[in-house]
Amino acid sequence: HEYPMAPYLAQVAVGHYVALDSASPAGIPMRHYVFPDLVPQIQALDPVAGDALDWMAQRFGPYPFERFGVVTADVRRLSLETQTMVLLSDQMLIDRVVVHEISHMWFGNWVSLDSWADLWRNEGFATYIAALYLSGDDPALLAAELAKIREDAAKNPSGAPLNQLPPDKLFGTDAYNGGALLVHELRLEIGDEAFFNGLRTYFARYGGGTASHEEFQAVMEEAAGRALDGVFVGWLK
């Protein structure tokens, strides 16, 4: 593989697939491998995937890999951001899940975590970016998305700081929804210009490798021009 890749992002899928080729409006290549009976669902999702890829590339920097695609899998409720080829079961072929997994191409795949303790950075951003994209930058729609995220965050929380989640809660509501709320607070605190400039710098600086929380915070502080301990202290230890 010519691109750096975290080991957990390498998967093998074997089956009777139909290959579907397309591209985003800006020309990012896409290839999907789909069970024959799921071809109509993938064809319906393909324009969403292409638009989301371009939308994210405008905000985070160029798409970092050679192509994007979906591979369908006969595993119940599976969604995994395997690098360039997202693994999805038929139940997960929905706009929100596809956009969430596309965001992982940047958050988690292009820049991976230095420690699993920082999982909120992968899943919180993916959850928030999906909400931001699906709201169409409409404040009222985003408010509704955030209300649902807050509601979900209140379900079975661990009560631990986001970077000290117990193993049985690591992939629970805290990392996804609590992390999304932290990301939203950061965006509100520093404004869109600094927020997206910081993210572009983060991916340019650490792309193809890993980054720690300290490195992430330092990049965002550089973009904001000030310390941001006040944003993170309420969420992290």
C-alpha positions as CSV (number, residue, x, y, z in Angstrom):
1,H,0.0,0.0,0.0
2,E,1.5,3.3,-1.0
3,Y,-0.2,5.3,1.8
4,P,0.6,5.1,5.5
5,M,-2.1,3.1,7.3
6,A,-2.9,2.2,10.9
7,P,-3.1,-1.6,11.3
8,Y,-6.7,-1.7,12.4
9,L,-7.7,0.0,9.1
10,A,-6.6,-3.0,7.0
11,Q,-9.4,-5.4,6.3
12,V,-10.2,-8.1,3.7
13,A,-13.7,-8.7,2.3
14,V,-14.5,-11.7,0.0
15,G,-17.8,-12.1,-1.8
16,H,-19.7,-11.9,-5.0
17,Y,-19.5,-8.1,-5.7
18,V,-20.5,-5.7,-8.3
19,A,-17.9,-2.9,-8.9
20,L,-19.4,0.6,-9.4
21,D,-17.1,3.4,-10.5
22,S,-17.9,7.1,-10.2
23,A,-16.3,10.4,-9.1
24,S,-17.2,13.3,-6.9
25,P,-18.2,16.6,-8.7
26,A,-14.6,17.8,-8.1
27,G,-13.2,14.6,-9.5
28,I,-12.3,12.5,-6.5
29,P,-12.4,8.9,-7.8
30,M,-14.9,6.5,-6.2
31,R,-15.3,2.8,-6.5
32,H,-17.8,0.7,-4.6
33,Y,-17.9,-3.1,-4.2
34,V,-21.5,-4.0,-3.6
35,F,-23.7,-7.1,-3.2
36,P,-25.9,-7.2,-6.3
37,D,-29.2,-6.7,-4.4
38,L,-27.7,-3.5,-2.8
39,V,-26.7,-1.7,-6.0
40,P,-29.8,0.6,-6.0
41,Q,-29.0,1.7,-2.4
42,I,-25.4,2.5,-3.2
43,Q,-26.4,4.3,-6.4
44,A,-28.7,6.5,-4.2
45,L,-25.9,7.2,-1.7
46,D,-23.2,7.9,-4.3
47,P,-24.1,11.6,-4.9
48,V,-24.1,12.2,-1.1
49,A,-20.7,10.6,-0.8
50,G,-19.3,12.6,-3.6
51,D,-20.7,15.9,-2.3
52,A,-19.5,15.2,1.2
53,L,-16.0,14.4,0.0
54,D,-15.8,17.7,-1.8
55,W,-17.3,19.6,1.1
56,M,-14.7,18.2,3.5
57,A,-11.8,18.7,1.1
58,Q,-12.7,22.4,1.0
59,R,-12.6,22.6,4.8
60,F,-9.8,20.2,5.8
61,G,-7.5,20.1,2.8
62,P,-7.2,17.8,-0.2
63,Y,-8.7,14.3,0.1
64,P,-5.6,12.4,1.2
65,F,-6.0,9.0,-0.6
66,E,-6.3,7.7,-4.1
67,R,-10.1,7.0,-4.0
68,F,-13.1,6.5,-1.7
69,G,-15.6,3.7,-1.8
70,V,-18.0,1.5,0.2
71,V,-17.7,-2.3,0.5
72,T,-20.9,-4.0,1.7
73,A,-20.5,-6.7,4.3
74,D,-22.9,-9.4,5.6
75,V,-22.4,-8.5,9.2
76,R,-25.2,-6.9,11.1
77,R,-25.0,-3.2,11.8
78,L,-21.4,-2.9,10.8
79,S,-19.8,0.4,10.0
80,L,-16.0,0.6,9.9
81,E,-13.9,3.4,8.4
82,T,-11.4,1.0,6.7
83,Q,-9.0,3.1,4.7
84,T,-10.4,4.3,1.4
85,M,-13.0,1.5,1.4
86,V,-15.6,1.8,4.2
87,L,-17.1,-1.5,5.3
88,L,-20.9,-1.2,5.8
89,S,-23.7,-3.6,6.3
90,D,-27.0,-3.1,4.5
91,Q,-28.6,-1.6,7.7
92,M,-25.9,1.2,7.7
93,L,-26.3,2.4,4.1
94,I,-27.7,5.7,5.2
95,D,-26.5,9.3,4.6
96,R,-25.5,10.0,8.1
97,V,-23.3,6.9,8.5
98,V,-21.6,7.4,5.1
99,V,-20.8,11.0,5.9
100,H,-19.5,10.0,9.4
101,E,-17.2,7.4,7.9
102,I,-16.0,9.8,5.1
103,S,-14.9,12.2,7.8
104,H,-12.8,9.4,9.3
105,M,-10.7,9.5,6.2
106,W,-9.2,12.7,7.7
107,F,-10.0,12.2,11.4
108,G,-8.5,8.8,12.3
109,N,-7.1,7.6,9.0
110,W,-4.9,10.4,7.6
111,V,-4.0,11.5,11.1
112,S,-4.3,8.6,13.6
113,L,-4.4,8.7,17.3
114,D,-1.2,8.6,19.4
115,S,-3.3,7.0,22.1
116,W,-6.7,5.3,22.2
117,A,-7.4,7.5,25.2
118,D,-8.0,10.2,22.7
119,L,-10.7,8.3,20.8
120,W,-13.0,11.3,21.3
121,R,-10.9,13.1,18.7
122,N,-11.8,10.6,16.0
123,E,-15.4,9.9,16.9
124,G,-16.3,13.3,18.3
125,F,-15.2,15.0,15.1
126,A,-16.8,12.4,12.9
127,T,-20.1,12.8,14.7
128,Y,-19.9,16.6,14.7
129,I,-18.8,16.9,11.1
130,A,-21.7,14.7,10.0
131,A,-24.1,16.9,11.9
132,L,-22.6,20.1,10.4
133,Y,-22.7,18.7,6.8
134,L,-26.2,17.4,7.1
135,S,-27.4,20.7,8.5
136,G,-26.3,22.4,5.4
137,D,-24.7,25.1,7.5
138,D,-28.3,26.2,8.5
139,P,-28.1,27.3,12.2
140,A,-31.6,26.1,13.0
141,L,-30.9,22.6,11.5
142,L,-27.6,22.5,13.3
143,A,-29.3,23.4,16.6
144,A,-31.7,20.4,16.1
145,E,-28.7,18.2,15.3
146,L,-27.0,19.3,18.5
147,A,-30.1,18.8,20.6
148,K,-30.2,15.2,19.4
149,I,-26.5,14.8,20.2
150,R,-27.0,16.2,23.7
151,E,-29.9,13.9,24.2
152,D,-27.8,10.9,23.2
153,A,-24.9,12.1,25.3
154,A,-27.1,11.9,28.4
155,K,-27.8,8.2,27.8
156,N,-25.6,6.0,29.9
157,P,-22.6,8.3,30.3
158,S,-19.5,7.0,32.1
159,G,-19.0,10.2,34.1
160,A,-15.3,10.0,33.3
161,P,-13.2,12.6,31.5
162,L,-13.3,11.9,27.7
163,N,-9.6,10.9,27.8
164,Q,-10.0,8.5,30.7
165,L,-13.0,6.4,29.6
166,P,-13.1,2.8,31.0
167,P,-12.6,0.1,28.4
168,D,-16.2,-1.0,28.4
169,K,-17.3,2.6,27.7
170,L,-14.5,3.5,25.2
171,F,-16.8,3.2,22.1
172,G,-19.9,4.5,24.0
173,T,-21.8,7.7,24.0
174,D,-19.0,9.8,25.6
175,A,-16.5,9.5,22.8
176,Y,-19.1,10.1,20.1
177,N,-21.6,12.6,21.5
178,G,-19.5,14.1,24.3
179,G,-16.7,14.5,21.9
180,A,-19.0,16.2,19.3
181,L,-20.1,18.7,22.0
182,L,-16.4,19.4,22.8
183,V,-15.7,20.0,19.1
184,H,-18.7,22.4,18.9
185,E,-17.6,24.3,22.0
186,L,-14.1,24.7,20.4
187,R,-15.6,26.0,17.2
188,L,-17.8,28.5,19.0
189,E,-14.8,29.6,21.1
190,I,-12.4,30.4,18.3
191,G,-14.7,31.0,15.4
192,D,-14.9,29.4,12.0
193,E,-11.8,30.9,10.4
194,A,-9.5,29.8,13.2
195,F,-11.3,26.5,13.6
196,F,-10.9,25.4,9.9
197,N,-7.5,27.0,9.5
198,G,-6.3,25.0,12.5
199,L,-7.7,21.8,11.1
200,R,-6.1,22.3,7.8
201,T,-2.7,22.9,9.5
202,Y,-3.3,19.9,11.7
203,F,-3.7,17.6,8.7
204,A,-0.9,19.2,6.7
205,R,1.5,18.9,9.7
206,Y,0.6,15.4,11.0
207,G,-0.9,13.7,7.9
208,G,0.3,10.2,7.3
209,G,1.2,9.7,11.0
210,T,-0.2,10.1,14.5
211,A,-0.8,13.1,16.7
212,S,-1.2,13.4,20.5
213,H,-3.8,15.6,22.2
214,E,-1.1,18.0,23.1
215,E,-0.1,18.4,19.5
216,F,-3.7,18.8,18.4
217,Q,-4.3,21.5,21.1
218,A,-1.1,23.3,20.2
219,V,-2.1,23.5,16.5
220,M,-5.6,24.9,17.4
221,E,-4.0,27.4,19.9
222,E,-1.6,28.5,17.1
223,A,-4.6,29.1,14.8
224,A,-6.6,30.9,17.6
225,G,-3.6,33.0,18.7
226,R,-4.2,32.2,22.4
227,A,-4.3,29.4,24.9
228,L,-7.3,27.1,24.9
229,D,-7.0,25.3,28.2
230,G,-10.4,26.7,29.2
231,V,-12.1,24.8,26.4
232,F,-10.5,21.4,27.1
233,V,-10.3,21.4,30.9
234,G,-14.0,20.8,31.4
235,W,-13.9,17.7,29.2
236,L,-10.4,16.2,29.7
237,K,-8.2,15.4,32.6
